[in-house]
Amino acid sequence: MKKKTRMKSDNFRLLLIGFTVSALYGTIESILGTSDKQTIIAIATIMGYCMITQFLINNVKKSQARIKENEKKYRLLAENATDIIWTMDQNLAFTYFSPSVYAVTGYRVHEIMKLSLKDILSAESLKKTKKLLSDNVVQASEAEKRKTLKLEFQQKRKDGSFFWADTRSVFILDKAGQVTTIQCVSRDITRRKTAEDSLKKYSENLESMVADRVKELHNLNLQLNEEIVTRRKTEEKAQRSESKYRAIFENTGAATIIIDKERVISLANSEFEHITGYTKNEIEGKKAWLEFIDMNNMERLLKKTEFSQDLEHQKRIINSLECNLIDKFGKKRNILLSYASIQGSCESVISLSDITGLKEAEKQIYHQAFHDSLTNLPNRQLFMDHLNMAIKRSKRINNYHFAVAYLDIDRFKNINDSLGHMAGDSLLIAFVQRIAKSLRDIDTIARFGGDEFAILFENIENRDCAILIIKRIQKTLKEPFKLDTKEVYSTASFGIVLDTDHYEIPENIIRDADAAMYHAKEKGKARFEIFDPKMHEKALFLLQLETDLRKAVDKEQFEVFYQPIVSVSSGMLVGFESLIRWNHPKQGIIMPDVFISIAEETGLIIPIGRWVLKQSCLQLCSWQKQIPTEKPLFVSVNLSGKQFSKQGLAADIKKILDETGLLPSQLKLEITESVIMEDTTAAIDALNYLKDLGIRIVIDDFGTGYSSLSYLQQLPIDTLKVDRSFVLPMKKAATEDRKIVEAIISLAHRLGIEVIAEGVETAEQHSILSDLKCQSAQGYLFAKPLNCQNAGRLVQERTPLHNHSDPKISEQ
């Protein structure tokens, strides 16, 4: 094909010479005044060669100027590309990296040029990439080699981390169709953020200028041929360079355009066609680039990109301007725009990256960061921001008032445990929807976690406004919630902070609302309490008490007191109930009703309960050794709900008995009726296990909790304790309380269960219990709780304890 082209070119040259000779023949003949044809033809031929040479040289220069202009355009595109542009030779060795490689990978160009593919790719990506590139270099046809290869692989940064790169590869071929260079454009698709760098610098310079005009006519033909060959090589090289930069322009991955001084688009790549919906024929030379930009962004973009003759302005490169692009169909897209003036011309290059997906993802992430995933309510962080703004408004605006409520669903754990977490989630959603209907549009409800919520009442006229809304909410909560086939009643306890003027930080308001809410729960739930500063003082006291209690556990600042249990018939000592006291270093003796609930909440009841059990067993063993009794005494120790439900309880108790040497039959464990009834099946199993060890089981405060009469036959119980609330009011007359005590004792006897009456303080109560055949009793009539020394004296005295203690005497 090239041979035919060359022959056509030679024939064309000869034809031109022929025409030139013919045209000049008569003129030369008349000038020289000779008819020598050979001389005339020689002179005409030489002159023809000169004219043709000049014509060809002029054409070559015009072609060269056009090529240089095109090269300027595409060169700047490469230098300012935001993606990584790099080349390899046919052996896959790096030959070039664009400066943008540093922004993406952390490698400087000179650093990464020393590396190879295996240094920057993951093992799997390296294997696939080398195979694909090698197959195309060696085995592919020339037509296939001219196609753009699309690769996607994991690339390593300098710090060792990996990112995904979307790479477009183009093979540069020589005349023989062999691959000389692999041109690649890589984009970091991990974060979808394009960092625009300067276009790729020129890798090669144009060949030297055409040789000087041939001086001697007899060498003209030879010199002309040599110059044509040189020019042809230059053109081919320039065309390859132009093809290379055009390939970069088309495959950069970003929508790229070149605009003139009038802002009209002179060149657009296929990606710009794609995001705008227009074809190149509709764009190039016909549309100004600002026609695609949203009007709201127009003024800002004009200020930054307005063309100027100022040289410094022409050197400007502007990166990462966010704006909205409007396509052919009126659809808006979020784009990231980069702008660079082309030096020495009136043109500029603009690159636009579609970040619509990224913006949507950012919105979603923002929503998830500040909203609860289940209820779609604002979360704690967003609520605290709103509350902080409300505080600032109240300081700035006269007569601006707000209130905050903190609420908790009553007995929500029971619903979760009985119906499952899915039902619990459904209840939370329905609960929120019902509350929202009672709120004003300007109010904010947020989920703080679990079943706890907070409400911000904005711009209220007075205190009553917030209270009315809370009452309205409580009224709606009286209706049952339908969960699948079940109806569930669920109430809430509210704590309200109304006087918010003196607060400076939102956390303090939430703290006080939470404290008020706990007071509402303590007073019976399904109610609201307004915060009073005394609540905060109590909360601080309890917090300090919790801190001191943790130290007390570590330092064993406790003491066990022993309240005697006597035989009702004889008044003789039969055992003791262990009662803990806290020897606080500053506050002195603290009774259990002050700190046991804190110990339960914090889990400290486990180590405290174990310590009491061990101390009680050790003390009883010590008394038995020092003062042997005819009938062994027993010690009765209370078990909390958390102790009872703890895994390995029986093994732990057995270990204590083994360590102290106390017989299992001398230990009684007191468990409240309500603890047993929380999970009767599990309780029966646990009690049977303890019973098998030989330990005796006591139900404490019988009759005050759940009705467990139906389970008495199933439970392995040795003793019932009649609560003091039934014993204290007993009279000789047949009162209701006496009838209850009589019924309990009668039922226990029929089931073969022993009875101990608590709170015996008068001789009349003692006499009634004796008449009812109650086996044992304890109370101030016999003795108050005593320290181990005083209790030891009772063991040693071995005398009846009737009227041993005056109820008015404090504990010893």
C-alpha positions as a printed Julia matrix, in Angstrom:
812×3 Matrix{Float64}:
   0.0     0.0     0.0
   2.84    2.38    0.9
   4.64    1.46   -2.33
   1.61    2.38   -4.4
   1.3     5.69   -2.53
   4.96    6.46   -3.21
   4.53    5.62   -6.95
   1.51    7.9    -7.15
   3.52   10.68   -5.5
   6.42   10.24   -7.98
   4.05   10.19  -10.96
   2.37   13.32   -9.66
   5.75   15.01   -9.35
   6.73   14.05  -12.92
   3.38   15.23  -14.18
   3.85   18.62  -12.5
   7.34   18.9   -13.96
   5.98   18.06  -17.37
   3.3    20.7   -17.16
   5.83   23.23  -15.86
   8.32   22.48  -18.66
   5.58   22.85  -21.24
   4.47   26.14  -19.74
   7.99   27.55  -19.6
   9.21   26.2   -22.91
   8.11   29.11  -25.13
   9.07   31.73  -22.57
  12.64   30.43  -22.22
  13.03   30.04  -25.96
  12.11   33.7   -26.53
  14.3    34.96  -23.7
  17.42   32.97  -24.67
  16.85   33.36  -28.37
  17.8    29.77  -29.01
  16.03   26.82  -30.4
  18.17   24.23  -28.66
  15.4    21.99  -27.25
  17.65   20.09  -24.87
  18.94   23.3   -23.29
  15.45   24.74  -23.01
  14.06   21.5   -21.48
  16.97   21.32  -18.97
  16.45   24.88  -17.84
  12.67   24.41  -17.64
  13.12   21.21  -15.69
  15.41   22.9   -13.15
  12.99   25.8   -12.73
  10.09   23.35  -12.36
  11.92   21.5    -9.62
  12.49   24.8    -7.79
   8.83   25.81   -8.0
   7.59   22.4    -6.92
  10.09   22.32   -4.09
   8.93   25.69   -2.84
   5.3    24.53   -3.12
   5.95   21.35   -1.17
   7.96   23.13    1.51
   5.15   25.6     2.01
   2.65   22.74    2.37
   4.9    20.94    4.87
   5.23   24.08    7.0
   1.47   24.57    7.05
   1.0    20.92    8.05
   3.66   21.28   10.73
   2.02   24.42   12.17
  -1.35   22.68   12.31
   0.18   19.64   14.04
   2.02   21.81   16.58
  -1.22   23.63   17.42
  -3.01   20.32   17.99
  -0.11   19.02   20.06
  -0.31   22.09   22.32
  -3.93   21.32   23.06
  -3.49   17.65   23.83
  -0.21   18.15   25.71
  -1.88   20.41   28.3
  -4.71   17.91   28.67
  -2.23   15.24   29.75
  -0.32   17.55   32.07
  -3.48   18.69   33.87
  -5.27   15.35   34.04
  -6.62   14.44   37.47
  -6.2    10.73   36.76
  -2.87    8.87   36.67
  -1.44    8.71   33.15
   1.39    6.28   32.72
   3.2     4.29   30.05
   5.03    1.01   29.79
   7.17   -0.51   27.09
   6.42   -3.84   25.45
   8.14   -5.59   28.41
   5.73   -3.93   30.89
   8.49   -1.73   32.35
   7.45    1.74   33.45
   8.51    4.54   31.11
   6.38    7.4    32.36
   4.07    8.48   35.21
   2.1    11.7    35.33
   2.63   13.95   38.4
  -0.88   13.09   39.61
   0.47    9.72   40.81
   1.64   11.36   44.03
  -1.8    12.71   45.0
  -3.34    9.27   44.57
  -0.56    6.87   45.67
   1.81    8.94   47.79
   4.72    7.99   45.47
   6.8    10.67   43.83
   7.37   10.05   40.1
  11.04    9.22   40.58
  10.08    6.78   43.36
   7.46    4.86   41.45
   9.57    4.8    38.26
  12.02    2.61   40.19
   9.24    0.11   40.9
   7.55   -2.51   38.76
   3.98   -3.79   38.43
   4.53   -6.34   41.19
   5.47   -3.5    43.59
   2.27   -1.5    43.07
  -0.35   -4.19   42.4
  -1.85   -6.82   44.65
  -0.8   -10.38   43.85
  -4.11  -11.29   42.24
  -4.32   -8.06   40.24
  -0.71   -8.45   39.08
  -1.36  -11.94   37.72
  -4.48  -10.92   35.78
  -3.03   -7.63   34.52
   0.28   -9.07   33.27
  -1.53  -11.89   31.48
  -4.02   -9.56   29.8
  -1.36   -7.04   28.71
   1.12   -9.72   27.6
  -1.54  -11.54   25.55
  -2.43   -8.32   23.76
   1.21   -7.38   23.16
   2.21  -10.79   21.78
  -0.83  -12.67   20.49
  -3.49  -10.1    19.52
  -4.03   -9.0    15.94
  -3.12   -5.47   14.89
  -6.82   -4.49   14.84
  -7.29   -5.83   18.38
  -4.14   -4.0    19.54
  -5.65   -0.72   18.41
  -8.62   -1.19   20.73
  -8.74    0.42   24.17
  -8.29   -2.07   26.99
 -10.31   -1.5    30.17
  -8.71   -2.84   33.33
  -9.81   -2.74   36.95
  -7.33   -3.74   39.64
  -6.13   -3.1    43.18
  -3.17   -0.74   43.37
  -0.94   -0.13   46.37
  -0.19    3.29   47.84
   3.13    4.21   49.34
   1.75    3.74   52.87
   0.83    0.13   52.04
  -2.89    0.64   51.69
  -4.72   -0.41   48.53
  -7.14    1.41   46.27
  -9.12    0.32   43.23
  -8.0     1.77   39.93
 -10.03    1.91   36.73
  -7.45    1.89   33.92
  -7.87    2.46   30.19
  -4.9     1.14   28.13
  -4.06    2.0    24.53
  -1.29    0.29   22.53
   0.99    2.52   20.43
   2.16    0.59   17.36
   5.08    1.1    14.99
   4.84    0.81   11.23
   5.13   -2.96   11.44
   2.11   -3.13   13.75
   4.22   -4.08   16.77
   3.53   -2.62   20.2
   6.13   -0.06   21.23
   4.31    1.64   24.08
   1.33    0.84   26.33
  -0.44    4.08   27.24
  -2.58    3.84   30.43
  -4.98    6.18   32.21
  -5.89    5.19   35.8
  -8.6     6.61   38.01
  -8.95    6.08   41.74
 -12.48    4.64   41.95
 -12.31    3.86   45.67
 -13.52    7.29   46.83
 -14.78    8.6    43.5
 -12.97   11.86   44.03
 -10.85   13.14   41.23
  -7.88   15.3    42.03
  -7.0    17.39   39.03
  -3.27   17.74   38.29
  -1.53   19.41   35.45
  -1.71   17.73   32.09
   1.04   15.42   31.03
   4.18   17.19   29.95
   5.53   16.63   26.54
   7.63   13.42   26.42
   9.29   14.23   23.18
  10.32   17.29   21.23
   9.63   17.8    17.56
  12.35   16.83   15.19
  14.77   19.52   13.97
  13.65   22.0    11.35
  13.82   21.11    7.68
  17.35   21.3     6.31
  18.47   24.43    4.52
  17.44   24.84    0.99
  19.57   22.99   -1.44
  22.31   25.36   -2.67
  23.2    23.65   -5.88
  20.66   22.93   -8.59
  22.26   19.61   -9.62
  21.65   18.29   -6.04
  18.12   19.74   -5.81
  16.28   16.51   -6.57
  18.3    14.5    -4.08
  18.0    17.11   -1.34
  14.29   17.51   -2.02
  13.73   13.77   -1.64
  15.66   13.73    1.61
  13.65   16.67    2.95
  10.34   15.05    1.97
  11.35   11.86    3.78
  12.3    13.89    6.84
   9.02   15.8     6.75
   7.07   12.59    6.35
   8.72   11.11    9.44
   7.98   14.26   11.38
   4.35   14.16   10.32
   4.0    10.52   11.29
   5.55   11.18   14.7
   3.31   14.2    15.25
   0.29   12.19   14.19
   1.21    9.48   16.68
   1.6    12.14   19.39
  -1.75   13.66   18.41
  -3.37   10.2    18.47
  -1.89    9.53   21.88
  -3.24   12.74   23.41
  -6.56   12.34   21.64
  -6.81    8.84   23.15
  -6.09   10.39   26.56
  -8.67   13.1    25.93
 -11.3    10.54   24.99
 -10.5     7.98   27.67
  -9.62   10.14   30.67
 -12.85    9.04   32.37
 -13.94   12.61   33.08
 -16.11   14.79   30.86
 -13.59   17.15   29.24
 -14.08   20.13   26.95
 -11.97   22.86   25.36
 -13.55   26.32   25.14
 -12.56   29.45   23.21
 -12.46   33.07   24.3
 -16.21   33.4    23.81
 -16.77   30.39   26.13
 -18.01   28.32   23.18
 -17.07   24.64   23.3
 -14.63   23.87   20.49
 -13.93   20.26   21.48
 -15.79   17.76   23.68
 -15.06   14.15   24.5
 -17.53   11.27   24.55
 -17.93   11.39   28.36
 -19.21   14.97   28.05
 -21.7    13.69   25.47
 -22.77   11.02   27.91
 -23.46   13.25   30.91
 -25.15   16.03   28.9
 -27.19   13.9    26.48
 -26.03   15.96   23.49
 -23.95   14.75   20.54
 -20.67   16.35   19.52
 -22.34   17.82   16.43
 -24.83   19.57   18.74
 -22.09   20.81   21.06
 -18.85   21.69   19.28
 -18.85   25.22   17.93
 -22.53   25.68   18.81
 -22.94   25.77   22.58
 -21.3    27.82   25.32
 -20.22   25.73   28.26
 -22.15   27.9    30.73
 -25.4    26.81   29.04
 -24.99   23.51   30.89
 -24.49   25.12   34.33
 -27.26   25.85   36.84
 -27.97   29.57   37.16
 -27.34   29.44   40.93
 -23.7    28.57   40.24
 -23.19   30.98   37.35
 -21.86   34.07   39.11
 -19.35   32.14   41.22
 -18.01   30.24   38.2
 -17.7    33.37   36.08
 -15.59   35.1    38.73
 -13.21   32.18   38.89
 -13.0    31.22   35.2
 -13.49   34.52   33.3
 -10.89   34.76   30.51
  -8.3    37.5    30.8
  -5.36   38.64   28.72
  -3.37   38.84   31.93
  -0.47   36.37   31.69
  -0.67   35.3    35.33
  -4.39   34.6    34.91
  -3.68   32.43   31.9
  -1.42   30.24   34.01
  -4.25   29.63   36.47
  -5.43   26.11   37.25
  -8.62   25.92   39.32
  -9.51   22.58   40.89
 -12.53   21.08   42.61
 -15.31   23.6    42.09
 -18.66   22.03   42.95
 -21.69   23.02   40.9
 -24.8    21.64   39.21
 -24.88   20.58   35.55
 -28.19   20.5    33.67
 -28.41   17.91   30.87
 -30.47   17.89   27.71
 -33.52   16.56   29.56
 -33.41   19.13   32.38
 -31.98   16.71   34.92
 -29.47   18.14   37.4
 -26.2    16.43   38.22
 -23.67   17.3    40.9
 -20.29   17.8    39.28
 -16.75   18.61   40.35
 -15.26   21.11   37.9
 -11.59   21.85   37.16
 -10.47   24.69   34.88
  -7.11   25.5    33.25
  -6.16   28.2    30.74
  -4.09   27.04   27.78
  -0.97   29.2    27.7
  -0.33   31.18   24.57
  -3.89   30.79   23.29
  -7.39   32.07   23.91
  -8.59   28.62   24.86
  -9.11   26.84   28.15
  -9.67   23.24   29.16
 -12.43   22.22   31.59
 -12.82   18.82   33.21
 -16.11   17.8    34.84
 -16.55   14.74   37.06
 -20.04   13.47   37.91
 -20.28   13.24   41.71
 -24.07   12.83   41.92
 -23.78    9.33   43.37
 -21.2    10.51   45.87
 -23.44   13.39   47.0
 -26.38   11.02   47.47
 -24.15    8.71   49.49
 -23.02   11.66   51.61
 -26.65   12.61   52.29
 -27.44    9.03   53.27
 -24.41    8.83   55.54
 -25.31   12.15   57.14
 -28.88   10.95   57.76
 -27.67    7.68   59.25
 -25.17    9.53   61.46
 -27.87   11.72   63.01
 -30.98    9.5    62.95
 -32.06    6.29   64.62
 -32.21    3.43   62.12
 -35.33    1.79   63.62
 -37.64    4.75   64.24
 -36.02    7.26   61.85
 -36.1     9.78   64.69
 -33.21   12.16   65.39
 -30.62   10.46   67.55
 -28.97   11.75   70.71
 -26.32   13.77   68.88
 -28.79   15.62   66.63
 -31.15   16.24   69.56
 -28.31   17.71   71.61
 -27.49   20.06   68.71
 -31.14   21.23   68.61
 -31.15   21.63   72.39
 -27.92   23.63   72.28
 -29.47   25.97   69.7
 -32.57   26.35   71.9
 -30.36   27.39   74.83
 -28.65   30.0    72.65
 -32.0    31.32   71.4
 -33.28   31.65   74.94
 -30.24   33.8    75.81
 -30.66   35.95   72.71
 -34.45   36.34   72.35
 -36.66   37.84   75.02
 -39.61   35.74   76.18
 -38.31   32.67   74.37
 -38.88   29.6    76.54
 -38.48   25.89   76.01
 -38.87   22.69   78.02
 -37.4    19.2    77.83
 -38.98   15.86   78.71
 -37.13   12.57   79.15
 -39.22    9.41   79.0
 -38.85    5.69   79.35
 -41.33    2.94   78.42
 -42.53    1.16   81.54
 -41.79   -2.58   81.75
 -40.47   -2.63   78.18
 -38.06   -5.43   79.1
 -40.99   -7.68   79.99
 -42.43   -7.24   76.49
 -39.07   -7.95   74.89
 -38.53  -11.04   77.03
 -42.04  -12.43   76.58
 -42.87  -11.55   72.96
 -39.37  -11.24   71.48
 -37.27   -8.38   70.14
 -39.22   -8.08   66.88
 -42.36   -7.36   68.86
 -40.36   -4.94   70.97
 -39.2    -3.1    67.84
 -42.78   -2.96   66.53
 -43.91   -1.5    69.84
 -41.19    1.16   69.72
 -42.27    2.24   66.22
 -45.96    2.35   67.16
 -45.11    4.14   70.42
 -43.19    6.86   68.57
 -45.94    7.32   65.98
 -48.56    7.77   68.68
 -46.46   10.3    70.6
 -45.64   12.27   67.44
 -49.33   12.87   66.78
 -49.63   14.68   70.11
 -46.66   16.99   69.47
 -46.58   20.33   67.7
 -44.71   20.76   64.41
 -41.94   22.73   66.11
 -41.35   20.09   68.8
 -38.59   17.49   68.41
 -38.64   13.9    69.66
 -35.45   11.84   69.56
 -34.49    8.31   70.49
 -31.63    8.14   72.95
 -31.31    4.35   72.8
 -33.28    1.31   73.92
 -36.69    2.49   75.13
 -35.54    5.96   76.17
 -36.63    9.12   74.34
 -36.34   12.89   74.75
 -38.72   15.65   73.66
 -37.82   19.31   73.08
 -40.77   21.69   73.4
 -39.76   24.81   71.47
 -41.03   28.36   72.05
 -43.64   27.56   74.72
 -45.69   30.36   76.22
 -45.57   29.02   79.77
 -44.92   25.92   81.88
 -48.48   24.67   81.48
 -48.02   24.27   77.71
 -45.48   21.45   78.07
 -47.49   19.8    80.84
 -50.65   19.82   78.7
 -48.78   18.11   75.86
 -47.42   15.45   78.23
 -50.91   14.8    79.58
 -52.19   14.51   76.02
 -49.48   11.95   75.27
 -50.3     9.97   78.42
 -53.94    9.88   77.41
 -53.09    8.4    73.99
 -50.89    5.77   75.64
 -53.83    4.39   77.59
 -55.12    2.72   74.43
 -53.66   -0.75   73.74
 -51.03   -1.35   71.06
 -51.77   -4.09   68.53
 -48.72   -6.28   67.86
 -49.69   -8.92   65.3
 -52.48  -10.84   67.04
 -51.77   -9.51   70.53
 -52.85   -6.4    72.31
 -50.27   -4.83   74.63
 -50.72   -2.0    77.09
 -47.64    0.15   77.46
 -47.24    3.3    79.51
 -44.32    5.68   79.96
 -42.71    7.6    82.79
 -41.75   11.22   82.08
 -39.28   13.59   83.69
 -39.7    17.26   82.73
 -37.37   20.23   83.03
 -39.48   23.41   82.79
 -37.24   26.07   84.24
 -34.5    26.05   81.57
 -33.38   29.7    81.69
 -30.32   29.13   83.89
 -28.84   26.21   81.91
 -25.69   26.74   79.84
 -25.05   23.27   78.37
 -27.61   20.74   77.05
 -26.12   17.77   78.93
 -27.21   19.24   82.27
 -30.82   19.56   81.1
 -30.88   15.91   79.99
 -29.28   14.88   83.28
 -31.97   16.62   85.3
 -34.84   15.4    83.09
 -33.5    11.86   83.49
 -33.39   12.28   87.28
 -37.01   13.49   87.28
 -38.02   10.51   85.13
 -36.51    8.07   87.65
 -38.47    9.77   90.41
 -41.63    9.17   88.35
 -40.74    5.48   88.06
 -40.06    5.23   91.77
 -43.51    6.69   92.5
 -45.33    4.04   90.5
 -44.66    4.6    86.78
 -47.14    5.89   84.12
 -46.74    9.41   85.46
 -44.58   12.5    85.09
 -42.45   14.4    87.54
 -41.18   17.97   87.19
 -37.52   18.38   88.04
 -36.67   19.9    91.38
 -33.05   20.76   92.37
 -33.39   18.37   95.31
 -33.59   15.54   92.8
 -30.17   16.52   91.5
 -28.82   16.62   95.01
 -30.17   13.14   95.6
 -28.68   11.95   92.3
 -25.28   13.36   93.31
 -25.62   11.69   96.69
 -26.42    8.35   95.08
 -23.56    8.78   92.6
 -21.13    9.45   95.43
 -22.63    6.56   97.35
 -22.03    4.27   94.36
 -18.41    5.41   94.17
 -17.95    4.84   97.9
 -19.69    1.47   97.65
 -17.19    0.26   95.05
 -14.38    1.25   97.38
 -16.18   -0.43  100.28
 -16.28   -3.73   98.36
 -12.53   -3.55   97.73
 -11.76   -2.58  101.35
 -14.47   -4.84  102.92
 -16.01   -1.98  104.91
 -19.0    -4.15  105.81
 -20.13   -5.86  108.98
 -22.61   -8.66  109.47
 -25.25   -8.25  112.19
 -27.23  -11.23  113.43
 -30.91  -11.12  114.44
 -31.88  -14.08  116.64
 -34.61  -16.48  115.53
 -36.28  -18.21  118.47
 -38.66  -21.06  119.12
 -42.17  -19.64  119.69
 -43.0   -22.33  122.24
 -39.8   -22.22  124.32
 -38.23  -18.9   123.48
 -34.87  -20.65  122.98
 -32.44  -19.52  120.3
 -32.61  -21.72  117.16
 -30.68  -19.61  114.68
 -29.85  -16.21  113.23
 -30.69  -14.13  110.19
 -27.61  -12.39  108.75
 -28.09   -8.69  108.03
 -25.4    -6.53  106.44
 -24.34   -3.08  107.63
 -21.93   -0.68  105.89
 -19.32    0.98  108.09
 -18.87    4.12  106.0
 -15.62    5.94  106.97
 -17.41    9.34  107.06
 -21.13    8.65  107.45
 -20.86    5.82  109.97
 -23.27    2.87  109.88
 -25.42    2.83  106.71
 -28.45    0.54  106.7
 -29.0    -1.87  103.77
 -32.16   -0.16  102.52
 -29.94    2.8   101.48
 -27.32    0.94   99.45
 -28.68   -2.5    98.49
 -30.67   -1.12   95.53
 -27.48    0.56   94.22
 -25.6    -2.68   94.67
 -28.31   -4.47   92.66
 -28.15   -1.95   89.8
 -24.34   -1.95   89.59
 -23.89   -5.71   90.05
 -21.91   -5.16   93.26
 -24.51   -7.29   95.04
 -22.71  -10.4    93.73
 -19.4    -9.86   95.59
 -21.21   -8.33   98.58
 -23.62  -11.28   98.84
 -20.78  -13.79   98.59
 -18.87  -11.97  101.34
 -21.93  -11.97  103.66
 -22.52  -15.68  103.02
 -18.93  -16.61  103.76
 -18.71  -14.41  106.89
 -21.98  -15.88  108.22
 -20.83  -19.47  107.69
 -17.46  -18.75  109.31
 -19.09  -17.07  112.32
 -21.6   -19.86  112.95
 -18.83  -22.46  112.71
 -16.79  -20.45  115.23
 -19.72  -20.31  117.7
 -20.42  -24.0   117.32
 -16.82  -24.87  118.13
 -16.57  -22.5   121.11
 -20.07  -23.11  122.53
 -21.48  -26.47  121.39
 -25.29  -26.65  121.57
 -27.56  -29.64  121.91
 -29.29  -28.84  118.68
 -27.14  -27.2   115.96
 -28.02  -23.58  115.24
 -28.65  -22.39  111.68
 -27.84  -19.17  109.89
 -30.27  -17.69  107.37
 -28.76  -15.59  104.53
 -30.7   -13.52  101.99
 -30.14  -14.08   98.27
 -30.85  -11.22   95.85
 -32.46  -11.75   92.46
 -29.13  -11.23   90.66
 -27.39  -13.73   92.93
 -30.14  -16.28   92.38
 -29.99  -15.96   88.58
 -26.18  -16.03   88.45
 -24.65  -19.0    86.66
 -22.74  -21.31   88.97
 -24.51  -20.19   92.17
 -24.79  -23.7    93.64
 -21.15  -24.47   92.91
 -20.12  -21.19   94.53
 -22.16  -21.94   97.68
 -20.77  -25.48   97.9
 -17.25  -24.06   97.68
 -17.98  -21.68  100.6
 -19.4   -24.51  102.69
 -16.29  -26.6   101.97
 -13.98  -23.7   102.83
 -15.74  -22.81  106.09
 -16.68  -26.33  107.23
 -20.34  -25.45  107.87
 -22.84  -28.31  107.4
 -25.28  -27.66  104.53
 -28.21  -28.38  106.9
 -27.14  -25.41  109.06
 -27.5   -22.96  106.15
 -30.82  -21.47  105.1
 -31.11  -19.35  101.98
 -33.87  -16.73  101.93
 -35.37  -15.9    98.51
 -38.22  -13.47   98.01
 -41.48  -14.62   96.5
 -41.19  -12.16   93.58
 -37.75  -13.47   92.53
 -39.06  -17.02   92.32
 -42.12  -16.0    90.31
 -40.08  -14.14   87.61
 -39.22  -17.51   86.05
 -40.86  -20.3    88.0
 -39.51  -23.18   85.89
 -35.9   -22.0    86.19
 -36.43  -21.25   89.89
 -37.69  -24.77   90.61
 -34.63  -26.28   88.89
 -32.23  -24.0    90.78
 -33.92  -24.63   94.15
 -33.89  -28.4    93.61
 -30.17  -28.24   92.93
 -29.57  -26.33   96.17
 -31.88  -28.7    98.02
 -29.85  -31.65   96.77
 -26.8   -30.12   98.45
 -28.65  -30.32  101.78
 -29.31  -26.57  102.05
 -32.67  -25.46  103.39
 -34.81  -23.0   101.39
 -36.85  -20.13  102.87
 -39.4   -17.98  101.05
 -39.02  -14.48  102.47
 -41.8   -11.85  102.74
 -44.44  -14.43  101.85
 -47.77  -12.93  100.81
 -46.42   -9.52   99.74
 -45.45  -10.36   96.17
 -46.97  -12.48   93.44
 -49.49  -15.1    94.45
 -47.41  -18.26   94.57
 -49.85  -20.49   96.46
 -50.3   -22.74   93.43
 -46.54  -23.37   93.31
 -46.01  -24.22   96.96
 -46.37  -27.93   96.3
 -43.91  -27.81   93.4
 -41.24  -25.71   95.11
 -38.71  -27.52   97.34
 -39.35  -25.17  100.27
 -38.5   -25.84  103.94
 -39.7   -22.61  105.52
 -42.14  -19.74  104.92
 -41.48  -16.34  106.47
 -44.66  -14.41  107.27
 -44.02  -10.77  106.48
 -44.0    -8.24  109.33
 -46.75   -6.24  107.59
 -49.17   -9.06  108.54
 -47.73   -9.73  112.0
 -47.58   -6.19  113.42
 -51.35   -5.43  113.22
 -52.41   -8.76  114.79
 -54.76   -8.59  117.76
 -56.47  -11.21  119.86
 -59.67  -10.32  118.1
 -60.22  -12.0   114.74
 -58.84   -9.22  112.54
 -58.18   -9.62  108.81
 -54.42   -9.66  109.41
 -54.74  -12.41  112.01
 -56.88  -14.43  109.62
 -54.22  -14.07  106.89
 -51.45  -15.21  109.25
 -53.6   -18.08  110.47
 -54.31  -19.16  106.87
 -50.61  -19.04  105.92
 -49.57  -21.09  108.96
 -52.36  -23.6   108.42
 -51.48  -24.03  104.73
 -47.76  -24.41  105.49
 -48.41  -27.06  108.15
 -50.54  -29.08  105.76
 -47.7   -29.01  103.27
 -45.12  -29.92  105.92
 -43.44  -26.51  105.77
 -42.05  -24.69  108.8
 -43.16  -21.1   109.5
 -41.14  -18.17  110.85
 -42.98  -14.96  111.76
 -41.12  -11.66  111.29
 -41.56   -8.4   113.19
 -42.78   -9.75  116.51
 -42.67   -6.81  118.93
 -45.35   -7.47  121.56
 -46.27  -10.25  123.95
 -49.77  -10.29  122.42
 -48.32  -11.06  118.99
 -46.16  -13.77  120.53
 -49.18  -15.29  122.27
 -51.22  -15.35  119.05
 -48.39  -17.05  117.17
 -48.13  -19.61  119.95
 -51.86  -20.31  119.71
 -51.52  -20.73  115.93
 -48.66  -23.24  116.41
 -46.13  -21.09  114.57
 -42.74  -22.76  115.06
 -40.32  -19.82  115.05
 -40.27  -16.04  115.25
 -37.94  -13.06  115.19
 -38.4    -9.44  116.12
 -37.62   -6.71  118.63
 -39.55   -8.63  121.34
 -36.66  -11.11  121.4
 -33.71   -9.09  120.15
 -32.68   -6.56  117.57
 -29.9    -7.33  115.05
 -26.67   -7.68  117.04
 -23.0    -7.52  116.22
 -21.08  -10.77  116.4
 -19.87  -10.14  119.98
 -23.36   -9.54  121.42
 -24.85  -12.34  119.35
 -22.11  -14.65  120.71
 -23.19  -13.81  124.26
 -26.75  -14.97  123.48
 -25.38  -18.25  122.2
 -23.39  -18.63  125.39
 -26.27  -17.71  127.74
 -28.63  -20.41  126.46
 -31.66  -18.78  128.06
 -35.14  -18.05  126.68
 -35.32  -14.76  124.83
 -38.87  -13.68  125.84
 -38.81   -9.92  126.39
 -35.04   -9.96  125.97
 -35.0    -6.7   124.05
 -36.86   -3.46  124.41
 -38.1    -2.39  120.97
 -36.96    1.15  121.71
 -33.34    0.13  122.22
 -31.14    0.74  119.16
 -29.03   -1.98  117.58
 -25.93   -3.03  119.48
